[in-house]
Amino acid sequence: MTKAAVAKQGIGIRLACVCLGISEACYRYEARLSYENTEIADWLIRLTHNRRNWGFGLCYLFLRNVKGFAWNHMASGIYAYYLCSHKGCGSYGKSIKRDALEIEFEKLLKEIQPTPALFRVAVAMFEKIWTYKAENHKNAAEAFESERVKIEKQIEVFIERILTAETALVIATYEKRIQMLEEQKLLLDEKIANCNRSPRSFEESLRTALDFLASPWKLWTSGRFEDKRLVLRLAFADHLIYVRNEGFRTAVPSLPFKYLAGFAECKFEMVELDGIEPSTSCMPCKRSPS
């Protein structure tokens, strides 16, 4: 609105900012591109990981004077500390060392990670479902082919009736039915084509997802800022709450990890050979009088 007033009304920038109640810095502000923010974040994470005794000031001077980046000291809000920004919290405005918090987070991440044995069971279940779906796909294609053959026979019957029909009304009716059948046949052709597409293998389709499910901690330790954000979104269903001197509150894992944890907590036992029914009848036995 301020820029429009300056451009259309021809008034000065200072006067326009005063009239609309904003600062000149706000008027001249231009949003930084997201890829630049990502690059800044990656550099700061690598520096604070390799130079754990460096603060943000040293990182800023290194990037600007040694690496030659033209970023100012306000270019990023990522520091070697986490700052509580939740108003009303007892720790509002206080910082927590990144190393201390992330070490506890890595422990939490390893807790939701399934055991190798449980992960193998999950993979076997997924592969069985995948095979079942593929077989259903094949059966559906055969059913569509059979239905298509029936429609072609119906079309031939109506064509023969047109040749023997004598009135224009009957011929028009038959032609309309043939047109409807041709449309159905086109739909079936499309479905058959979709079913006959060569599906990707189980490993190709789910390799990335299964790797993450096996160990989200590996993706977290990759060092890339995007990977860490991805782990937070995929491994947990809600924001994590951290309390100073106490640690993380109870985390809510996402559905895959939640279901796997449920399987791990269940106790299964084999049914005895005699079964679950009692060996003798509980009904009173009646004898005939002697």
C-alpha positions as CSV (number, residue, x, y, z in Angstrom):
1,M,0.0,0.0,0.0
2,T,2.8,2.4,0.9
3,K,4.7,1.6,-2.4
4,A,1.4,2.2,-4.3
5,A,1.0,5.6,-2.6
6,V,4.5,6.6,-3.5
7,A,4.2,5.4,-7.1
8,K,0.7,6.8,-7.9
9,Q,0.5,9.9,-5.7
10,G,4.1,11.0,-6.1
11,I,4.6,11.7,-2.4
12,G,7.9,11.1,-0.6
13,I,8.8,7.7,1.0
14,R,9.2,9.3,4.4
15,L,5.9,11.1,4.3
16,A,4.1,7.9,3.1
17,C,5.7,5.8,5.9
18,V,4.6,8.4,8.5
19,C,1.0,8.5,7.2
20,L,0.7,4.7,7.2
21,G,2.6,4.2,10.5
22,I,5.4,2.0,9.3
23,S,9.2,2.5,9.3
24,E,11.3,3.1,6.2
25,A,13.2,-0.1,6.9
26,C,9.9,-2.0,6.6
27,Y,9.2,-0.1,3.4
28,R,12.5,-1.1,1.9
29,Y,12.5,-4.7,3.2
30,E,12.8,-7.5,0.6
31,A,12.2,-11.1,1.6
32,R,15.3,-13.3,1.3
33,L,15.0,-16.2,-1.0
34,S,14.4,-19.6,0.6
35,Y,17.4,-21.3,-1.0
36,E,19.7,-18.6,0.5
37,N,18.2,-19.3,3.9
38,T,18.9,-23.0,3.4
39,E,22.5,-22.3,2.4
40,I,23.0,-20.1,5.5
41,A,21.5,-22.8,7.7
42,D,23.8,-25.5,6.2
43,W,26.9,-23.4,6.7
44,L,26.1,-22.5,10.3
45,I,25.3,-26.1,11.2
46,R,28.5,-27.3,9.8
47,L,30.6,-24.6,11.5
48,T,29.0,-25.1,14.9
49,H,29.4,-28.8,14.6
50,N,33.1,-28.6,13.7
51,R,33.9,-25.6,15.9
52,R,31.8,-26.2,19.0
53,N,33.4,-23.3,20.9
54,W,32.4,-20.8,18.3
55,G,29.5,-18.5,18.9
56,F,27.4,-16.9,16.2
57,G,29.7,-13.9,16.1
58,L,32.7,-15.9,15.0
59,C,30.6,-17.9,12.5
60,Y,29.4,-14.6,11.0
61,L,32.9,-13.2,10.7
62,F,34.2,-16.4,9.2
63,L,31.5,-16.5,6.5
64,R,31.8,-12.8,5.7
65,N,35.5,-12.3,5.9
66,V,37.0,-15.7,5.0
67,K,34.4,-17.2,2.7
68,G,33.3,-13.8,1.2
69,F,29.6,-14.1,1.6
70,A,27.7,-10.8,1.6
71,W,25.3,-11.7,4.4
72,N,24.7,-9.4,7.3
73,H,24.6,-10.5,10.9
74,M,20.7,-10.7,10.8
75,A,20.6,-13.0,7.8
76,S,19.7,-16.0,9.8
77,G,18.1,-16.8,13.1
78,I,20.0,-20.1,13.6
79,Y,22.5,-20.1,16.5
80,A,24.5,-22.6,18.5
81,Y,21.7,-22.3,21.1
82,Y,18.0,-22.9,21.2
83,L,16.0,-20.0,22.5
84,C,12.6,-20.4,24.1
85,S,10.1,-18.0,22.3
86,H,7.0,-19.2,24.1
87,K,5.5,-16.3,26.1
88,G,4.3,-17.3,29.5
89,C,6.9,-20.0,29.9
90,G,9.3,-19.8,32.8
91,S,12.2,-20.2,30.4
92,Y,11.0,-17.5,28.0
93,G,14.0,-15.7,26.5
94,K,16.5,-18.2,28.0
95,S,18.8,-20.3,25.8
96,I,19.7,-24.0,25.9
97,K,22.9,-25.3,24.4
98,R,22.2,-27.0,21.1
99,D,24.5,-30.0,21.9
100,A,22.7,-30.8,25.1
101,L,19.3,-30.6,23.6
102,E,20.2,-32.6,20.4
103,I,21.9,-35.4,22.4
104,E,18.6,-35.9,24.3
105,F,16.7,-35.7,21.0
106,E,18.9,-38.4,19.5
107,K,18.2,-40.7,22.4
108,L,14.4,-40.1,21.9
109,L,14.8,-40.8,18.2
110,K,16.5,-44.1,18.9
111,E,13.8,-45.1,21.3
112,I,11.1,-45.0,18.6
113,Q,13.3,-46.9,16.2
114,P,12.1,-50.5,15.7
115,T,14.3,-53.4,16.6
116,P,15.9,-55.3,13.6
117,A,13.7,-58.4,14.2
118,L,10.5,-56.3,14.3
119,F,11.6,-54.4,11.2
120,R,12.1,-57.6,9.3
121,V,8.6,-58.7,10.3
122,A,7.2,-55.4,9.1
123,V,9.0,-55.6,5.8
124,A,7.6,-59.2,5.3
125,M,4.1,-57.9,6.0
126,F,4.5,-55.0,3.5
127,E,5.9,-57.3,0.8
128,K,3.0,-59.8,1.3
129,I,0.4,-56.9,0.9
130,W,2.3,-55.7,-2.1
131,T,2.2,-59.1,-3.8
132,Y,-1.5,-59.5,-3.0
133,K,-2.2,-56.1,-4.6
134,A,-0.2,-57.1,-7.7
135,E,-2.1,-60.3,-8.1
136,N,-5.4,-58.5,-7.8
137,H,-4.2,-56.1,-10.5
138,K,-3.6,-59.0,-12.8
139,N,-7.0,-60.6,-12.0
140,A,-8.7,-57.2,-12.7
141,A,-7.0,-57.0,-16.1
142,E,-8.4,-60.4,-17.0
143,A,-11.9,-59.5,-15.9
144,F,-11.7,-56.3,-18.0
145,E,-10.6,-58.3,-21.0
146,S,-13.5,-60.7,-20.6
147,E,-16.0,-57.8,-20.3
148,R,-14.6,-56.2,-23.4
149,V,-15.1,-59.3,-25.4
150,K,-18.8,-59.4,-24.3
151,I,-19.3,-55.8,-25.4
152,E,-17.8,-56.5,-28.8
153,K,-20.3,-59.4,-29.3
154,Q,-23.1,-57.1,-28.3
155,I,-22.0,-54.5,-30.9
156,E,-21.9,-57.2,-33.6
157,V,-25.5,-58.2,-32.6
158,F,-26.8,-54.6,-32.9
159,I,-25.0,-54.2,-36.3
160,E,-26.8,-57.3,-37.6
161,R,-30.1,-55.9,-36.4
162,I,-29.5,-52.6,-38.2
163,L,-29.0,-54.5,-41.5
164,T,-32.4,-56.1,-41.1
165,A,-34.3,-53.1,-39.6
166,E,-36.8,-51.4,-41.8
167,T,-37.7,-48.2,-39.9
168,A,-35.4,-45.2,-39.2
169,L,-36.5,-45.0,-35.6
170,V,-35.3,-48.6,-34.9
171,I,-32.0,-47.9,-36.7
172,A,-31.4,-44.7,-34.6
173,T,-32.1,-46.6,-31.4
174,Y,-29.6,-49.4,-32.4
175,E,-27.0,-46.8,-33.3
176,K,-27.4,-45.1,-30.0
177,R,-26.9,-48.4,-28.2
178,I,-23.8,-49.1,-30.3
179,Q,-22.4,-45.6,-29.4
180,M,-22.9,-46.3,-25.6
181,L,-21.2,-49.7,-25.9
182,E,-18.3,-48.1,-27.8
183,E,-17.8,-45.6,-25.0
184,Q,-17.8,-48.4,-22.5
185,K,-15.2,-50.3,-24.5
186,L,-13.0,-47.2,-24.6
187,L,-13.1,-47.0,-20.8
188,L,-12.3,-50.7,-20.5
189,D,-9.3,-50.2,-22.9
190,E,-8.0,-47.5,-20.6
191,K,-8.4,-49.7,-17.5
192,I,-6.7,-52.6,-19.3
193,A,-3.8,-50.4,-20.3
194,N,-3.4,-49.2,-16.7
195,C,-3.4,-52.8,-15.4
196,N,-0.9,-53.9,-18.0
197,R,1.7,-51.3,-17.1
198,S,4.8,-52.9,-15.7
199,P,4.8,-52.2,-12.0
200,R,7.9,-51.2,-10.1
201,S,9.3,-53.8,-7.8
202,F,8.8,-53.8,-4.1
203,E,12.4,-52.7,-3.4
204,E,12.3,-49.9,-5.9
205,S,9.0,-48.4,-4.7
206,L,9.6,-48.6,-1.0
207,R,13.3,-48.6,-0.5
208,T,13.6,-45.0,0.7
209,A,10.6,-45.2,3.0
210,L,11.9,-48.5,4.5
211,D,15.3,-47.1,5.0
212,F,13.9,-44.2,7.0
213,L,11.6,-46.5,9.0
214,A,14.6,-48.8,9.8
215,S,16.6,-45.9,11.2
216,P,15.4,-42.3,11.2
217,W,18.5,-41.5,13.3
218,K,20.7,-42.0,10.2
219,L,18.9,-39.4,8.3
220,W,19.1,-37.0,11.3
221,T,22.9,-37.4,11.5
222,S,23.4,-36.6,7.7
223,G,24.1,-33.0,8.7
224,R,21.8,-31.4,6.2
225,F,19.3,-28.9,7.5
226,E,16.5,-30.2,5.2
227,D,17.0,-33.8,6.4
228,K,16.6,-32.7,10.1
229,R,13.4,-30.9,9.3
230,L,12.1,-33.9,7.4
231,V,12.8,-36.2,10.4
232,L,10.9,-34.0,12.7
233,R,7.9,-34.0,10.3
234,L,7.9,-37.7,9.6
235,A,8.9,-39.3,12.9
236,F,6.6,-37.4,15.2
237,A,2.9,-36.5,14.9
238,D,3.1,-33.3,16.9
239,H,5.6,-30.7,18.0
240,L,8.0,-31.8,20.7
241,I,8.0,-30.1,24.1
242,Y,11.2,-29.6,26.0
243,V,11.4,-28.6,29.6
244,R,14.6,-27.2,31.1
245,N,16.3,-29.5,33.5
246,E,13.7,-32.2,32.8
247,G,14.0,-33.0,29.2
248,F,11.5,-33.9,26.5
249,R,7.9,-34.4,27.4
250,T,6.1,-37.6,26.2
251,A,6.5,-37.6,22.4
252,V,3.8,-38.7,20.0
253,P,5.3,-40.8,17.2
254,S,3.8,-40.8,13.8
255,L,1.5,-43.7,12.8
256,P,4.2,-46.1,11.3
257,F,6.3,-45.9,14.4
258,K,3.3,-46.0,16.7
259,Y,2.0,-49.2,15.1
260,L,5.4,-50.9,15.2
261,A,5.7,-50.0,18.9
262,G,2.3,-51.5,19.5
263,F,3.4,-54.8,17.9
264,A,6.5,-54.8,20.1
265,E,4.5,-54.4,23.3
266,C,2.1,-57.2,22.5
267,K,2.7,-60.6,23.9
268,F,1.8,-63.6,21.8
269,E,1.5,-67.2,22.9
270,M,0.8,-70.4,21.0
271,V,-2.5,-72.2,21.6
272,E,-2.1,-75.7,23.2
273,L,-2.7,-78.8,21.1
274,D,-6.0,-79.5,22.9
275,G,-7.4,-76.1,21.7
276,I,-9.2,-73.5,23.7
277,E,-12.4,-75.6,24.3
278,P,-12.6,-77.6,27.6
279,S,-11.8,-81.3,27.2
280,T,-15.0,-82.3,29.0
281,S,-18.5,-80.9,28.7
282,C,-19.7,-78.6,31.3
283,M,-23.4,-79.6,30.8
284,P,-24.8,-82.0,33.5
285,C,-24.9,-85.6,32.3
286,K,-28.3,-87.3,32.4
287,R,-28.5,-91.1,32.7
288,S,-31.5,-93.2,31.8
289,P,-33.1,-95.0,34.8
290,S,-32.0,-98.6,35.1
